[in-house]
Amino acid sequence: MRSVSGPGRGPISRLRNELRGEVIDTADAGYDAARKVFPGHIDRRPAVIVRPVDAEEVSTIVTIARETGIELAVRGGGHSGPGFGVCDDGIVLDLSAMKALDIDADGHTAWAETGLTAGEYTNAAGAHRLATGFGDTGSVGIGGLTLGGGIGFLLRKHGMTIDDLLAAEVVTAGGEILQVDDQMHPDLFWAIRGGGGNFGVATRFRFRLHEVPSIVGGILMLPATPEVITSFIEEAEAAPEELTTIANVMKAPPMPFIPEEHHGELAIFALMAYAGDTDAGQRAVAPLRALAEPLADLIRPMTYPEIYMPDEEDYHPIAVGKTRFTDKLDAEAIATILDRVESSTAMMAVTQIRALGGAMARVPDDATAFAHRRSRFMVTVANVYERVEDTPTHQAWVDELAGALDLDGRGAYVNFLGEEGEQGIRDAYPDPTWDRLRSVKRRYDPENLFRLNQNVPPA
């Protein structure tokens, strides 16, 4: 693989000459800040970071990378767990300068450039009392999140992010700027709805917007006992589709709204959003509130953008985890979760349980490249810790708990995959989906230029 350093500095000069957007190399004052990504263990040094201002400049960058053979990383919000948004010695195509957003409030659609974060888009749409469902973290870029599927707070009511994707603008490995939807390049449109960044650089998305004037949502923290967890899962599944929940089984953190005497106790740290009438929302969350005396109850009527908790700019966690879909969470599994979370030596150990279903499950499995529509739950086991050298210990904890819960091979969410190699990627895509993705890859990126991702090689 070629590098841009040394005698290869010609491409940097070409980038500076041909682009209006910012070009940052190792000698520039902003280099270290520009190469930083969200995961705290990623420390890579690209030769150059480029911030294009439009799709034409993205095409120029892609063309230079293809013609020179230089490694190309594409960065949106920088939240990729394996750090795919940055590389050593190559070009980082950083979309963060592309934040144009055109909202058609009457038509309930929006064209959004992919340098936007979920929080930025949601705040702007919320001013019109409208929303598109993204994930659960406001600082995540809408580009990578959408390409992988998009599982968030509106999942059960309005489906995944890709279910609201109406069209896209994509720059291919050949430098073409394509407009894609279910009529134009339908094979590519199918693939980018769940197939990740394998097929090009998505520069704009056209989304459907839903009327979400308010929600009932926030944080509910309950003591984590086998009975409470079992009942929480049952109630979350039985709840109206307007209610989406995310239950984190963990030790209660030392947050100001949690009484000090409960810090460190096993708890369910639940996030939830009811997208509908306020009174109906209060009735929907009442069975969850009634499971036990809450350690903290911050559930209230709010605007939808308020569901995103404030981001800490300097928060760069070191973490390992594994996420899989499953249909089974019995009493034995719950007892195992409690035991393992209690025994972890990490700064934070968590098992996250998302009850799925609703609108997500009504889309046919083969309608998009995301093919796990019928799964009941998505379960994540993770450790967050302080020292990179402790990774083997915490990875072993993750692997042991995932094995005990029989999560392996049950289907993976590509956006939550870590450095799991080919097996992890194959868990994300059943054989028919995998074969179809490889065929689309062969058509639009036969040389696998876009390989810094959970990679689908061309057929």
C-alpha angles and dihedrals in degrees: 000000000000123000129214092222126098114001090003094071089108092090091056091054089048091051091050092048098046103038135070090197125091118283115196123186134177093278095056122101094233095051100104093047092046094052095049117107132187101265109081097216095059113098109162129155115214119193091233140004116208127194108197120200099211145005093273090060090047087054090052092052092047091049093051091049092049096046095046099038092233118155111261125205121185117211129193115157094345095237098125106133094218090044097246090159092074135042141184117261096349140092122289111204100205113193096191094110092059105082105136112146124186112187120194098197094180093049093041093231136111137195108215130183113227098240087078120103122226089251094052093050093043094050092050094047091044090063085069092043088249133122146184114205115245128158131297100270122072097208095059114109116247092224102067093031093056096043090056096047112267119243114190151122097314095047100114096040102040106010131234125332090257090057087065095044107111101171142344143203111228132184108211130210088262091059094251118145106220131188106214134188137131090298103036115056091343092177091059092043089054092049098049090055095082103342095098127221095324098110107047144307111299106216101172137018131198109213136188114237125213129206105254105158092167143343139206105234153116136106128337117180120194133174109268110235125148090253095049094047092048092049093045091055092047093049093045091054094045095046121108113277090250088073120078119180137192113195118196115193104205144120111289107260123226095261120152095243093055115082109249094236089065097051109122095017119128107263146163106243099195128187118193144169130195109199102203147048114355097230092047089048092054089050091049095053094041095086090053093049090050096057092087141337102292118240086207132001117192096154111134144138109282143151114274096248089060090069089078109087116224114273122236106223094207095047109115107158126200107220146156125199149149128221127194139160118244141171095205129078107148132166092274092053092050092049089051092051092052093047095049096044089051092051099046116114093203124116086247128008119186142174110199121201121192118188107217132185128093118087093355091062096050094068113090114254093239097046091089137013088260102088108175099087098135098053115123098209143017111211126193125187115192146162124208113198144162110239126055090212089065092062096105091056094049094041089054089054091052093047093048094050093045089050093048090052090048092234098144116109095007096112130285135226105234094214091059098045116119127195093314100136127218095329092060092050092048089052087059094056127043114222098266091048092046093051092048092048091051090052092052090046091054090054099047104026109019094162093049095239088159098060103126092095138064085308128226106189119217116264 
